[in-house]
Each structure stands twice: as structure tokens, then as C-alpha cells.
Amino acid sequence: MRTTESDLEMVRQHLRQAQYGEQARLPPERELAEILGITRNRLRGSLRKLAAEGVIWRHVGRGTYFGNKPSTETTVNELAQLTNPREMMEARFALEPEIARLAALHATLRDFTRMEECLERMSQMDDFAAWSAWDVQLHRALAEATSNKLLLAMFDALQLTRQKEIWGKLHLDRQTSSRRQDAAREHLAFVTAVRDRDPQKAAGLMRQHLNSVQEAFLGGRAAAA
């Protein structure tokens, strides 16, 4: 019969055998539990112990990572408290079209599968909070598809701003079923361009999507590139 200690040792062995690089993201809990043949509750217990030891670190909504938690996490959290939705949107315009362009060049089959999963999950969500969580995951899937760790870190820093209370309330107050339908079409369009390996079109469609977001939630559109 397996014990808590045997579960923990099994996770340790997996980490050794998988040879995760520093700050590499572990598989999602469901997938990792299936690999190890244990329940997610038992897996979480082992992950909590490993996190306490500094072997891994965890970020709600982003996943579990191998290695020590970067010191920049604190700095980024502090920065998120000093910025505002306007600055966040300006930063998104500077970053995400390029992410879409690079994703079209570098995305793998696994990346495409993840994007399609996000689109499917969003189409099933009636609750805005759940829909929004998958929206973030879709955009992050594109950032991961760039195979550029620095861009991914910059993207994650931006997402902290979306968690601020003021942005969440703004999103909730102005969210409509019509806007979500428009967003669904926009998401499908830029994912399709990425899959078609059309970097310029992917970047342009991402900019159009961000323009729609800005117009819906902040008013006004960004200047044409």
C-alpha cells in the first residue's frame, strides 16, 4: 500500500528521470497524476512538500515550475500594483502582435493542440470568470509557442496586471455576450493564421483583437502600426 512518503519519493524520482531544466514547467496536475498513477489530491500533497523544500515553485493559474522561485516574482508583483489598465493595454500592443508573429514561425503540434483546447473550453463556458481564465491560457499558449523564455516571462508579468481588482471590475462591468462572441471570432482568426504559418497575418489579427479589447473596455483604438 502506498504511503505519503512513497508518493513523495515517486514524484522525486520522476523529477530526476525527466531531467527538467531550471524553471521548466511541469506537466499539468491531471497529466502528472496519470503519469505517476496516483490521485490528484495525493499528488498535491507531495507537490506542497517539494515547494516547501524549494525543489519546485507554484503560481496559481500558470502552473508548477522546477527550481527555486525567481526573485523577480516579488518585483513583478509590486510593479503590478503601480500600473493601470491603460498601461497594460499599451504594453500588450507592444508585445502580443510580435508573440503572434513568432508563434506562427515556431509553434509545434503540441502548441496547436493546446490552443485548440483553450478555444474549445472557452466555447463551453457560461461563467465569465471561467471564460476569462481560458482566455488568459489561450494568449499564454501563443507566448509559449514562440519558444522564447524572455518573451514568455514578459507576457506573464503583463498578466499580473489583469488580476488587479480595478481591471477585473472593469472587465466584469463591460463584459457582454456580444463581446464574447466577437472575441471568439477574433481568437479563432489569429489562431488560424498561426496554424497557417502566416506570421504577418497573425500579427495583424492580434492587433485587431487588441484594438477591439481596448475599444470595448477602455474606449478608443490604438494608432495604426
NULUM-937520 format. One record per residue: chain; z, y, x of N, C-alpha, C, O, CB in turn. Coordinates in steps of 0.05 Angstrom, whole numbers, plus 5000, padded with zeros to 4 digits. Glycine has a CB too. Example, Ala and Ser with C-alpha at 12.3 -4.5 7.8 and 13.67 -1.06 7.14 Angstrom:
! NULUM-937520
  kette   npz   npy   npx  capz  capy  capx   cpz   cpy   cpx   opz   opy   opx  cbpz  cbpy  cbpx
      A  5156  4886  5264  5156  4910  5246  5156  4934  5264  5169  4934  5285  5181  4911  5226
      A  5142  4955  5257  5143  4979  5273  5157  5001  5258  5161  5023  5268  5114  4988  5282
! end
This chain:
! NULUM-937520
  kette   npz   npy   npx  capz  capy  capx   cpz   cpy   cpx   opz   opy   opx  cbpz  cbpy  cbpx
      A  5000  4976  5017  5000  5000  5000  5000  5025  5018  5016  5027  5036  5024  5000  4981
      A  4982  5044  5011  4980  5068  5027  5004  5086  5022  5014  5088  5000  4954  5082  5021
      A  5012  5100  5043  5034  5119  5042  5024  5147  5048  5001  5150  5056  5058  5111  5061
      A  5041  5166  5045  5034  5194  5052  5026  5195  5081  5007  5209  5088  5056  5213  5045
      A  5041  5182  5098  5035  5182  5126  5009  5169  5133  4994  5178  5150  5057  5169  5142
      A  5003  5147  5119  4977  5134  5124  4954  5151  5115  4933  5151  5128  4976  5106  5111
      A  4957  5165  5092  4937  5184  5083  4932  5205  5104  4909  5212  5110  4945  5196  5056
      A  4954  5216  5115  4951  5237  5135  4937  5227  5160  4920  5241  5171  4979  5247  5142
      A  4944  5203  5169  4931  5192  5192  4901  5187  5187  4884  5190  5205  4945  5166  5201
      A  4895  5179  5163  4866  5174  5156  4850  5200  5158  4828  5200  5167  4864  5162  5127
      A  4863  5222  5148  4849  5248  5150  4846  5256  5179  4825  5266  5187  4864  5270  5134
      A  4867  5252  5195  4866  5259  5223  4843  5243  5237  4828  5255  5253  4893  5253  5237
      A  4841  5218  5230  4820  5201  5242  4793  5211  5235  4774  5211  5251  4824  5172  5234
      A  4790  5219  5209  4764  5230  5201  4756  5255  5217  4734  5258  5225  4764  5236  5171
      A  4776  5272  5221  4771  5297  5236  4763  5290  5265  4745  5304  5276  4796  5315  5236
      A  4775  5270  5276  4768  5263  5304  4740  5251  5305  4724  5258  5322  4788  5242  5315
      A  4734  5233  5286  4708  5220  5287  4685  5238  5280  4663  5236  5291  4708  5196  5268
      A  4690  5257  5261  4669  5275  5252  4663  5296  5273  4641  5308  5273  4677  5288  5226
      A  4682  5301  5291  4679  5320  5313  4670  5347  5303  4649  5358  5312  4658  5309  5333
      A  4685  5358  5284  4679  5385  5273  4682  5405  5296  4701  5404  5311  4697  5391  5250
      A  4664  5424  5297  4666  5446  5315  4687  5466  5306  4695  5466  5282  4639  5460  5320
      A  4696  5484  5323  4715  5504  5316  4704  5521  5293  4681  5531  5295  4722  5522  5341
      A  4720  5524  5272  4713  5540  5248  4691  5527  5231  4680  5540  5214  4705  5568  5257
      A  4686  5501  5236  4667  5487  5219  4680  5482  5192  4704  5476  5191  4657  5460  5233
      A  4664  5483  5171  4675  5479  5144  4675  5449  5138  4655  5435  5142  4659  5494  5123
      A  4697  5439  5127  4699  5411  5119  4684  5407  5093  4679  5426  5079  4728  5403  5116
      A  4677  5382  5086  4664  5377  5060  4683  5386  5038  4707  5387  5042  4657  5347  5058
      A  4672  5391  5014  4689  5398  4991  4709  5376  4985  4704  5352  4993  4672  5403  4966
      A  4732  5382  4973  4753  5363  4968  4743  5338  4954  4750  5315  4962  4775  5375  4952
      A  4727  5341  4934  4717  5318  4919  4701  5299  4938  4705  5275  4937  4699  5327  4896
      A  4684  5311  4954  4667  5294  4972  4684  5281  4993  4680  5258  5000  4646  5312  4985
      A  4704  5296  5004  4721  5286  5025  4739  5263  5015  4743  5244  5029  4738  5308  5038
      A  4749  5267  4990  4766  5246  4978  4750  5220  4974  4760  5198  4978  4777  5256  4951
      A  4724  5223  4967  4707  5199  4963  4702  5186  4990  4702  5161  4992  4681  5207  4950
      A  4698  5202  5011  4693  5191  5038  4717  5174  5047  4714  5153  5058  4687  5213  5058
      A  4741  5185  5042  4765  5172  5051  4776  5151  5032  4793  5135  5040  4787  5193  5056
      A  4766  5151  5007  4775  5131  4988  4803  5136  4977  4818  5117  4971  4774  5104  5000
      A  4811  5162  4975  4837  5169  4963  4833  5190  4942  4811  5201  4939  4856  5180  4985
      A  4853  5195  4926  4851  5214  4905  4852  5243  4916  4862  5247  4938  4874  5211  4884
      A  4842  5262  4901  4843  5290  4910  4871  5300  4913  4876  5316  4931  4827  5307  4891
      A  4889  5291  4896  4917  5300  4898  4929  5291  4924  4943  5306  4938  4934  5289  4874
      A  4924  5266  4931  4935  5255  4957  4922  5269  4980  4935  5275  5001  4931  5225  4959
      A  4896  5275  4978  4882  5289  4999  4894  5317  5003  4898  5326  5026  4852  5291  4993
      A  4899  5331  4981  4911  5358  4983  4937  5358  4997  4943  5376  5013  4914  5370  4955
      A  4953  5337  4993  4979  5336  5007  4975  5334  5037  4990  5347  5052  4995  5311  4997
      A  4956  5318  5046  4950  5316  5074  4939  5342  5085  4946  5350  5108  4931  5293  5080
      A  4922  5355  5070  4910  5380  5079  4931  5402  5082  4930  5418  5100  4888  5389  5060
      A  4950  5402  5064  4972  5422  5066  4987  5418  5092  4994  5438  5105  4990  5420  5041
      A  4993  5393  5099  5008  5388  5123  4992  5396  5148  5003  5408  5167  5016  5358  5125
      A  4966  5390  5148  4949  5397  5170  4946  5427  5173  4944  5438  5195  4922  5384  5168
      A  4945  5441  5150  4944  5470  5151  4970  5482  5162  4969  5501  5178  4939  5481  5122
      A  4993  5470  5155  5018  5479  5166  5020  5475  5196  5033  5491  5210  5041  5465  5152
      A  5006  5455  5206  5006  5449  5234  4985  5466  5249  4985  5467  5274  5000  5420  5239
      A  4968  5480  5235  4948  5496  5247  4923  5481  5255  4905  5491  5269  4959  5509  5272
      A  4921  5456  5245  4897  5440  5251  4873  5449  5235  4850  5450  5245  4902  5410  5245
      A  4878  5458  5211  4857  5469  5193  4868  5494  5180  4892  5500  5182  4849  5448  5171
      A  4851  5509  5167  4860  5531  5151  4843  5532  5126  4820  5523  5125  4858  5558  5166
      A  4854  5544  5105  4840  5543  5079  4838  5571  5067  4855  5588  5071  4856  5525  5059
      A  4816  5575  5053  4811  5601  5040  4803  5595  5011  4782  5582  5007  4790  5619  5055
      A  4818  5605  4992  4812  5599  4964  4784  5610  4957  4777  5633  4962  4833  5613  4945
      A  4768  5592  4945  4741  5600  4937  4720  5596  4958  4696  5598  4953  4741  5628  4928
      A  4729  5591  4983  4709  5588  5005  4710  5560  5018  4690  5550  5026  4714  5609  5026
      A  4734  5548  5019  4735  5521  5029  4756  5517  5051  4773  5534  5055  4709  5513  5040
      A  4754  5495  5065  4773  5487  5086  4758  5486  5112  4736  5476  5114  4786  5459  5079
      A  4771  5497  5133  4758  5500  5159  4774  5487  5181  4799  5487  5180  4753  5530  5165
      A  4760  5477  5201  4774  5464  5223  4781  5485  5244  4765  5502  5251  4756  5442  5235
      A  4806  5482  5255  4815  5501  5275  4835  5521  5265  4843  5520  5242  4791  5516  5287
      A  4844  5539  5283  4863  5559  5275  4850  5581  5258  4827  5587  5262  4876  5571  5300
      A  4866  5592  5241  4856  5614  5224  4849  5638  5241  4867  5647  5256  4876  5621  5202
      A  4825  5649  5239  4818  5672  5256  4836  5696  5251  4843  5701  5228  4788  5680  5251
      A  4843  5710  5271  4859  5734  5268  4845  5755  5253  4858  5773  5241  4868  5744  5295
      A  4818  5754  5252  4803  5775  5237  4807  5773  5208  4801  5792  5193  4774  5772  5244
      A  4818  5750  5198  4823  5747  5169  4841  5770  5159  4836  5781  5138  4835  5720  5163
      A  4862  5776  5174  4881  5796  5166  4867  5823  5165  4870  5839  5147  4905  5797  5185
      A  4851  5829  5186  4837  5855  5188  4818  5858  5164  4817  5880  5152  4822  5857  5214
      A  4803  5837  5158  4784  5839  5136  4798  5843  5109  4789  5858  5093  4767  5813  5135
      A  4821  5830  5105  4836  5834  5080  4845  5862  5078  4845  5874  5056  4860  5815  5079
      A  4854  5874  5100  4863  5902  5100  4839  5920  5094  4843  5940  5079  4876  5909  5127
      A  4816  5914  5105  4793  5931  5100  4785  5930  5071  4777  5950  5060  4769  5921  5117
      A  4787  5907  5058  4780  5904  5030  4797  5922  5012  4788  5930  4991  4783  5875  5021
      A  4821  5929  5021  4838  5947  5006  4831  5976  5009  4840  5993  4993  4867  5942  5013
      A  4815  5982  5029  4808  6010  5035  4781  6019  5025  4775  6042  5024  4810  6015  5065
      A  4765  5999  5016  4738  6005  5008  4736  6007  4978  4757  6008  4964  4718  5984  5018
      A  4712  6009  4967  4708  6012  4938  4682  5999  4930  4666  5992  4947  4709  6042  4930
      A  4677  5997  4903  4652  5983  4894  4627  5996  4904  4607  5982  4910  4652  5983  4864
      A  4626  6023  4906  4602  6036  4916  4595  6028  4945  4573  6021  4951  4605  6067  4915
      A  4616  6028  4962  4612  6020  4990  4604  5991  4992  4587  5983  5008  4637  6025  5006
      A  4616  5974  4974  4609  5946  4975  4579  5941  4968  4566  5925  4980  4626  5931  4956
      A  4570  5956  4947  4542  5953  4940  4523  5963  4962  4502  5951  4967  4536  5968  4913
      A  4530  5985  4975  4514  5995  4997  4512  5974  5019  4491  5970  5031  4525  6021  5008
      A  4534  5961  5025  4535  5941  5045  4518  5916  5037  4505  5904  5053  4563  5932  5052
      A  4519  5909  5011  4504  5887  5001  4474  5892  5004  4459  5875  5012  4510  5881  4972
      A  4465  5917  4998  4437  5924  5002  4429  5922  5031  4406  5914  5037  4432  5953  4992
      A  4447  5928  5049  4441  5927  5078  4439  5898  5088  4424  5892  5106  4461  5942  5094
      A  4454  5880  5075  4457  5853  5086  4442  5832  5071  4428  5815  5083  4486  5846  5086
      A  4444  5831  5044  4434  5808  5029  4404  5805  5028  4394  5782  5028  4444  5809  5002
      A  4388  5826  5027  4359  5821  5029  4351  5807  5055  4333  5790  5055  4343  5847  5027
      A  4364  5814  5077  4359  5801  5103  4368  5772  5102  4356  5754  5114  4372  5816  5126
      A  4391  5767  5089  4400  5740  5085  4380  5723  5070  4374  5700  5078  4428  5739  5070
      A  4369  5734  5049  4348  5720  5033  4324  5714  5050  4312  5693  5049  4341  5736  5008
      A  4316  5734  5067  4292  5730  5084  4297  5708  5104  4279  5691  5107  4286  5757  5099
      A  4320  5708  5116  4326  5687  5136  4329  5659  5123  4322  5639  5134  4350  5694  5152
      A  4341  5659  5099  4344  5634  5084  4317  5621  5079  4314  5597  5081  4359  5639  5058
      A  4297  5638  5072  4270  5627  5067  4259  5614  5092  4242  5596  5091  4252  5649  5057
      A  4267  5624  5115  4257  5613  5141  4272  5588  5150  4260  5570  5162  4258  5634  5162
      A  4298  5587  5144  4315  5566  5156  4328  5546  5137  4340  5527  5147  4336  5580  5172
      A  4327  5550  5112  4341  5533  5093  4333  5504  5095  4309  5498  5100  4337  5543  5064
      A  4352  5486  5092  4347  5457  5093  4347  5446  5065  4354  5459  5046  4368  5443  5111
      A  4341  5421  5063  4341  5407  5037  4369  5408  5025  4373  5412  5001  4332  5378  5040
      A  4389  5405  5042  4417  5407  5032  4423  5434  5021  4437  5437  5001  4437  5400  5055
      A  4413  5455  5034  4417  5483  5024  4404  5486  4997  4416  5498  4979  4405  5503  5044
      A  4379  5476  4994  4366  5478  4968  4381  5464  4946  4383  5474  4924  4337  5467  4970
      A  4391  5441  4953  4407  5425  4933  4432  5441  4924  4438  5442  4900  4416  5398  4945
      A  4445  5454  4943  4468  5470  4937  4461  5494  4919  4475  5499  4900  4482  5480  4962
      A  4439  5507  4925  4431  5530  4908  4425  5521  4880  4433  5534  4861  4406  5543  4921
      A  4411  5499  4877  4404  5489  4851  4429  5480  4835  4431  5484  4811  4385  5465  4853
      A  4449  5469  4850  4474  5462  4837  4487  5487  4826  4497  5487  4803  4493  5447  4856
      A  4488  5508  4841  4500  5533  4832  4486  5544  4808  4499  5553  4788  4500  5554  4855
      A  4459  5544  4808  4444  5554  4785  4450  5537  4760  4454  5548  4738  4414  5553  4791
      A  4452  5511  4763  4458  5493  4741  4486  5498  4730  4489  5500  4706  4455  5464  4749
      A  4505  5500  4748  4533  5505  4739  4535  5532  4724  4549  5534  4704  4552  5505  4763
      A  4522  5552  4734  4523  5578  4721  4511  5577  4693  4521  5590  4674  4508  5599  4737
      A  4490  5561  4690  4478  5559  4663  4496  5545  4643  4492  5548  4619  4451  5544  4665
      A  4516  5531  4653  4534  5516  4635  4560  5531  4629  4575  5523  4612  4541  5490  4648
      A  4564  5554  4642  4589  5568  4639  4589  5589  4617  4571  5607  4616  4596  5582  4665
      A  4608  5587  4598  4611  5607  4578  4632  5628  4586  4630  5651  4579  4620  5594  4551
      A  4651  5619  4602  4672  5637  4612  4662  5654  4635  4650  5643  4654  4697  5621  4620
      A  4666  5681  4633  4655  5698  4654  4667  5693  4681  4653  5694  4701  4658  5727  4646
      A  4693  5688  4682  4706  5684  4708  4694  5660  4722  4689  5661  4746  4736  5680  4704
      A  4689  5638  4707  4677  5614  4719  4649  5620  4727  4640  5611  4749  4679  5591  4699
      A  4634  5634  4710  4606  5641  4717  4605  5658  4742  4589  5653  4760  4593  5657  4694
      A  4623  5677  4745  4624  5695  4768  4630  5680  4793  4619  5686  4815  4644  5717  4763
      A  4648  5660  4791  4655  5644  4815  4631  5629  4825  4627  5627  4849  4678  5624  4808
      A  4614  5618  4807  4590  5604  4816  4569  5624  4825  4552  5617  4842  4579  5588  4793
      A  4569  5649  4815  4551  5670  4824  4557  5675  4854  4538  5676  4870  4555  5696  4808
      A  4583  5677  4861  4590  5682  4889  4581  5658  4906  4571  5662  4928  4621  5686  4892
      A  4585  5634  4895  4577  5610  4911  4547  5609  4915  4538  5599  4936  4586  5585  4896
      A  4531  5618  4896  4502  5618  4899  4494  5637  4922  4479  5630  4940  4488  5627  4873
      A  4505  5661  4922  4499  5680  4943  4509  5670  4970  4496  5675  4990  4510  5708  4936
      A  4531  5657  4970  4542  5646  4995  4524  5623  5005  4521  5620  5029  4571  5636  4992
      A  4513  5607  4987  4495  5586  4995  4471  5597  5010  4461  5584  5029  4486  5569  4970
      A  4461  5620  5001  4439  5633  5016  4448  5641  5044  4434  5637  5063  4428  5657  5001
      A  4473  5652  5045  4483  5661  5072  4486  5637  5090  4480  5639  5114  4510  5675  5068
      A  4495  5615  5080  4498  5590  5096  4470  5581  5105  4467  5570  5127  4512  5568  5080
      A  4450  5584  5088  4423  5574  5094  4410  5590  5117  4390  5581  5128  4406  5576  5070
      A  4421  5613  5124  4410  5628  5147  4416  5614  5174  4402  5619  5194  4421  5656  5148
      A  4436  5596  5174  4445  5583  5199  4454  5604  5219  4451  5600  5243  4423  5566  5211
      A  4465  5626  5209  4474  5648  5226  4504  5653  5220  4510  5664  5199  4457  5674  5222
      A  4521  5644  5238  4550  5645  5233  4560  5674  5230  4578  5680  5214  4565  5632  5255
      A  4548  5693  5245  4557  5720  5244  4550  5733  5217  4566  5747  5205  4544  5737  5266
      A  4526  5728  5207  4518  5737  5181  4536  5726  5159  4543  5740  5140  4489  5731  5175
      A  4542  5700  5162  4560  5687  5142  4587  5700  5142  4599  5704  5120  4562  5657  5148
      A  4598  5706  5165  4624  5719  5167  4623  5747  5154  4642  5755  5140  4633  5721  5196
      A  4601  5761  5158  4598  5788  5146  4596  5786  5116  4608  5802  5102  4573  5802  5158
      A  4582  5765  5107  4580  5761  5078  4607  5755  5066  4615  5767  5045  4561  5738  5072
      A  4623  5738  5079  4649  5731  5069  4667  5756  5068  4684  5759  5050  4662  5709  5086
      A  4665  5773  5088  4680  5798  5088  4674  5815  5063  4692  5827  5051  4676  5814  5113
      A  4648  5816  5056  4640  5831  5032  4652  5820  5007  4659  5835  4989  4609  5832  5030
      A  4654  5794  5006  4663  5781  4981  4692  5787  4975  4701  5787  4952  4659  5751  4983
      A  4708  5794  4996  4736  5801  4991  4738  5826  4974  4757  5828  4958  4750  5805  5018
      A  4718  5844  4977  4719  5868  4960  4715  5861  4931  4727  5874  4914  4697  5887  4970
      A  4699  5841  4925  4694  5834  4897  4719  5823  4884  4721  5822  4859  4672  5813  4895
      A  4739  5814  4900  4763  5804  4889  4783  5826  4882  4804  5820  4870  4776  5784  4909
      A  4778  5850  4891  4796  5872  4884  4798  5876  4854  4779  5872  4840  4787  5898  4898
      A  4821  5884  4846  4826  5888  4817  4807  5908  4804  4797  5903  4782  4855  5897  4812
      A  4801  5930  4818  4784  5951  4807  4756  5940  4802  4744  5947  4781  4783  5975  4825
      A  4745  5924  4821  4718  5913  4817  4718  5892  4796  4699  5891  4780  4708  5902  4844
      A  4739  5875  4795  4740  5855  4775  4741  5867  4747  4727  5856  4728  4764  5837  4779
      A  4756  5888  4743  4757  5901  4717  4731  5914  4710  4722  5913  4687  4780  5922  4716
      A  4718  5926  4729  4692  5939  4725  4671  5918  4716  4656  5922  4698  4682  5953  4750
      A  4671  5895  4730  4653  5873  4723  4658  5863  4695  4639  5859  4680  4656  5850  4743
      A  4684  5859  4688  4691  5848  4662  4684  5867  4640  4673  5859  4619  4720  5842  4661
      A  4689  5893  4644  4684  5913  4623  4654  5916  4616  4647  5922  4594  4695  5940  4631
      A  4637  5912  4636  4609  5917  4632  4592  5892  4632  4567  5893  4632  4599  5935  4654
      A  4605  5869  4631  4591  5844  4630  4582  5838  4602  4598  5839  4583  4608  5820  4641
      A  4556  5832  4598  4545  5825  4572  4529  5800  4574  4520  5792  4596  4528  5848  4560
      A  4524  5786  4551  4508  5762  4552  4479  5769  4561  4466  5753  4574  4508  5748  4524
      A  4470  5793  4553  4443  5801  4561  4441  5804  4591  4421  5796  4603  4435  5828  4547
      A  4462  5816  4603  4462  5820  4632  4462  5793  4647  4449  5789  4667  4486  5837  4641
      A  4477  5774  4636  4479  5748  4648  4452  5733  4646  4444  5719  4664  4500  5731  4635
      A  4438  5737  4624  4411  5725  4621  4392  5737  4642  4375  5723  4654  4400  5729  4593
      A  4393  5764  4645  4376  5777  4665  4383  5767  4693  4365  5761  4709  4380  5808  4663
      A  4409  5764  4698  4418  5755  4725  4407  5727  4730  4400  5720  4752  4448  5756  4727
      A  4407  5710  4709  4398  5682  4712  4369  5682  4721  4361  5666  4738  4402  5667  4686
      A  4353  5700  4708  4324  5701  4715  4321  5711  4744  4304  5702  4759  4309  5719  4696
      A  4337  5731  4751  4335  5742  4778  4344  5722  4799  4331  5719  4820  4353  5767  4780
      A  4365  5707  4794  4374  5686  4812  4353  5665  4816  4347  5658  4839  4400  5673  4802
      A  4341  5656  4794  4320  5635  4796  4297  5646  4812  4285  5631  4828  4311  5626  4768
      A  4290  5671  4808  4267  5683  4822  4271  5683  4852  4253  5675  4867  4261  5711  4812
      A  4294  5692  4862  4297  5694  4891  4302  5666  4903  4294  5662  4926  4319  5712  4898
      A  4314  5648  4888  4317  5621  4899  4290  5607  4901  4285  5593  4920  4336  5604  4880
      A  4273  5612  4881  4246  5600  4882  4230  5611  4906  4216  5596  4919  4231  5607  4856
      A  4233  5637  4912  4219  5649  4935  4229  5637  4961  4214  5632  4979  4223  5679  4935
      A  4255  5632  4962  4267  5619  4986  4255  5591  4989  4247  5583  5011  4298  5618  4984
      A  4255  5576  4967  4244  5549  4968  4215  5549  4975  4205  5530  4989  4249  5535  4941
      A  4200  5569  4967  4171  5571  4973  4166  5581  5002  4143  5584  5010  4158  5590  4953
      A  4188  5586  5017  4186  5595  5044  4170  5621  5046  4154  5625  5064  4172  5574  5062
      A  4177  5639  5027  4164  5666  5027  4186  5687  5033  4198  5697  5015  4151  5672  4999
      A  4190  5693  5059  4213  5710  5067  4211  5738  5056  4231  5749  5047  4214  5711  5096
      A  4188  5750  5056  4185  5778  5046  4190  5779  5016  4203  5798  5006  4158  5789  5053
      A  4179  5760  5002  4184  5760  4973  4213  5755  4966  4224  5767  4948  4166  5738  4960
      A  4226  5737  4981  4254  5731  4976  4271  5756  4981  4289  5762  4965  4264  5708  4995
      A  4265  5771  5002  4280  5795  5008  4275  5816  4986  4294  5829  4978  4272  5807  5035
      A  4250  5819  4977  4244  5838  4956  4258  5831  4930  4268  5849  4916  4214  5840  4952
      A  4258  5806  4923  4270  5798  4898  4301  5801  4899  4314  5807  4879  4263  5769  4891
      A  4312  5796  4923  4341  5801  4926  4347  5831  4922  4367  5838  4909  4351  5791  4953
      A  4331  5848  4933  4335  5876  4930  4333  5884  4900  4349  5900  4891  4315  5893  4947
      A  4314  5873  4886  4311  5878  4858  4336  5869  4843  4345  5883  4825  4286  5864  4846
      A  4346  5846  4850  4370  5836  4837  4394  5855  4842  4409  5861  4824  4377  5808  4848
      A  4397  5864  4867  4419  5882  4873  4416  5909  4859  4436  5921  4850  4421  5886  4903
      A  4391  5918  4856  4386  5942  4840  4396  5939  4812  4408  5957  4800  4357  5949  4841
      A  4390  5915  4800  4399  5910  4773  4429  5910  4770  4440  5920  4751  4387  5884  4763
      A  4442  5897  4790  4471  5896  4790  4483  5924  4792  4501  5931  4777  4482  5879  4814
      A  4472  5940  4810  4482  5968  4814  4478  5984  4788  4496  5999  4780  4468  5981  4837
      A  4454  5982  4777  4449  5997  4752  4467  5989  4730  4476  6006  4714  4420  5993  4744
      A  4473  5963  4727  4489  5953  4706  4518  5960  4708  4532  5967  4688  4487  5923  4704
      A  4529  5960  4733  4557  5963  4736  4566  5990  4748  4588  5999  4743  4567  5941  4754
      A  4548  6003  4763  4555  6029  4775  4538  6052  4765  4546  6075  4767  4554  6027  4804
      A  4515  6045  4753  4497  6066  4745  4479  6074  4768  4489  6077  4791  4512  6090  4734
      A  4454  6079  4763  4435  6087  4784  4424  6064  4800  4434  6042  4798  4449  6107  4803
      A  4403  6069  4815  4390  6049  4831  4388  6058  4860  4389  6082  4865  4361  6044  4820
      A  4386  6039  4877  4384  6046  4906  4356  6057  4912  4337  6051  4897  4390  6021  4923
      A  4354  6073  4932  4328  6083  4940  4311  6060  4950  4321  6041  4961  4331  6105  4962
      A  4285  6062  4945  4266  6041  4953  4266  6039  4984  4268  6059  4998  4238  6046  4943
      A  4264  6014  4993  4264  6010  5022  4238  6018  5034  4233  6016  5058  4270  5980  5029
! end
